[in-house]
Amino acid sequence: MARLQTARRVLKWIGTVICVLVLAAWGLSTGRVWSKEFYVEYVGNSNYVMLMQGAIHWYDGVNPSAQKRWAVHSVPALVTGGWPWSQRFGFMWPMIGQNPGQARLVYIPLWLPFLIVTIPTAFLWLFDRRRFPPGHCQKCGYDLTANVSGRCPECGEPVRSD
């Protein structure tokens, strides 16, 4: 039982940190912070991943001879113009063309991973309250069996007779 409670506490804090990081990435990549748009790109052997304009863009088969590298760029938010609303709130799944060498694209807006992580994290925060069984102090959890003083000897809280 203690391991389950510890796992819940760890998971709720990990979920909280992930939610904050996704929000920060969204804010930086949409130009809502400092009126500049930042985008991060990773170029792999044949993959190209970008965090840009509030979404994760993954291209496959772009340039097989490219060298692996990370890069961070910033441009004024007004210059880029942004993506159409249909793409900001939707998805573009792999586009496989008739040409066998054509690149594929997967586009995932950041609100989706945020939502997927936020809902279980909110439930963990909501239901991970410390509940002490009857016969225990409701403030510190001390076992009050055979206590006749009317106060918890551990924290001094008055004992309620429910």
C-alpha positions in Angstrom: 0.0 0.0 0.0 2.9 2.4 0.8 4.5 1.6 -2.5 1.3 2.5 -4.4 1.0 5.8 -2.6 4.7 6.6 -3.3 4.2 5.7 -7.0 1.2 8.0 -7.2 3.0 10.9 -5.6 6.0 10.4 -8.0 3.7 10.1 -11.0 1.7 13.2 -10.1 4.9 15.3 -9.8 6.3 13.9 -13.0 3.0 14.7 -14.8 3.1 18.2 -13.3 6.6 18.8 -14.6 5.8 17.5 -18.0 2.7 19.7 -18.2 4.8 22.8 -17.3 7.5 21.9 -19.9 4.9 21.4 -22.6 3.3 24.8 -21.8 6.7 26.4 -21.8 7.5 24.8 -25.2 4.1 26.0 -26.6 4.6 29.5 -25.3 8.1 29.8 -26.7 7.2 28.2 -30.1 4.2 30.4 -30.7 5.8 33.7 -30.0 3.5 34.4 -27.1 6.6 35.0 -24.9 8.9 38.0 -25.7 7.2 38.5 -29.0 9.7 36.2 -30.7 9.0 32.7 -32.0 11.6 30.1 -31.1 11.9 26.8 -32.9 14.1 23.8 -32.2 15.1 21.4 -34.8 16.9 18.1 -34.9 18.3 16.7 -38.1 19.1 13.0 -38.1 20.2 10.6 -40.8 16.8 10.6 -42.5 14.6 12.3 -39.9 13.9 15.9 -39.3 12.1 16.9 -36.1 11.0 20.5 -35.3 9.2 22.1 -32.4 7.6 25.0 -34.1 4.5 27.1 -34.0 2.9 25.2 -31.2 3.4 21.8 -32.7 5.8 18.9 -33.2 6.7 18.3 -36.9 8.3 15.1 -37.9 9.5 14.5 -41.4 10.9 11.2 -42.6 13.0 10.7 -45.7 14.0 14.3 -46.1 17.8 14.1 -46.5 19.5 10.8 -45.9 23.0 12.3 -46.2 22.4 15.1 -43.6 24.7 15.2 -40.5 23.1 14.9 -37.1 22.7 18.2 -35.3 20.5 20.2 -33.0 19.7 23.9 -33.6 17.6 26.6 -31.9 16.4 29.6 -34.0 14.4 32.7 -33.2 12.5 34.9 -35.5 10.1 37.8 -34.8 6.6 36.4 -34.3 5.0 38.7 -36.8 7.3 37.5 -39.6 6.3 33.9 -39.7 2.5 34.4 -40.0 1.6 31.2 -38.3 -0.2 28.1 -39.5 -3.8 28.0 -40.7 -6.3 27.3 -37.9 -7.1 23.9 -39.4 -3.5 22.8 -38.8 -3.1 24.4 -35.4 -6.0 22.4 -34.0 -5.8 19.3 -36.2 -3.4 16.7 -37.3 -1.6 15.8 -40.5 -0.9 12.1 -40.5 1.8 10.5 -42.7 1.5 11.7 -46.2 2.7 9.0 -48.5 2.8 10.1 -52.1 2.9 8.1 -55.3 6.6 8.6 -55.5 8.5 6.1 -53.4 11.1 8.7 -52.3 8.6 11.3 -51.2 9.0 12.5 -47.6 6.3 11.7 -45.0 5.1 14.2 -42.4 3.5 13.8 -39.0 2.2 16.9 -37.3 1.0 16.8 -33.7 -0.2 20.1 -32.0 1.2 20.5 -28.5 -2.2 20.7 -27.0 -2.7 17.0 -27.6 0.3 15.7 -25.4 -0.6 18.4 -22.9 -4.2 17.1 -22.6 -3.1 13.5 -22.5 -0.7 14.2 -19.6 -2.9 16.8 -17.8 -6.0 14.7 -17.3 -4.4 11.8 -15.4 -2.2 14.2 -13.5 -5.3 16.2 -12.4 -7.0 13.0 -11.2 -3.8 12.0 -9.3 -3.7 15.4 -7.6 -7.5 15.2 -6.8 -7.6 11.7 -5.4 -4.1 11.5 -3.7 -5.3 13.1 -0.6 -4.0 11.6 2.6 -7.0 9.9 4.2 -6.5 8.4 7.6 -8.7 5.5 8.8 -11.1 5.9 11.7 -9.3 5.8 15.1 -6.4 7.8 13.8 -5.6 11.5 14.1 -7.0 13.2 11.0 -4.2 15.7 11.0 -1.1 13.6 11.4 -2.3 10.0 11.2 -1.2 8.9 14.7 -3.0 5.8 16.0 -5.3 6.9 18.8 -6.3 3.4 20.1 -6.8 3.6 23.8 -6.3 7.4 23.9 -8.6 8.9 26.6 -7.1 12.4 26.8 -9.1 13.8 23.9 -6.0 15.2 22.2 -3.5 13.6 19.8 -0.2 13.1 21.7 1.7 13.6 18.5 0.4 16.9 17.2 -2.0 18.1 19.9 -5.0 18.2 17.6 -8.4 17.7 19.5 -9.8 14.3 18.7 -13.2 14.2 17.1 -15.6 11.6 18.3 -17.3 10.5 15.1 
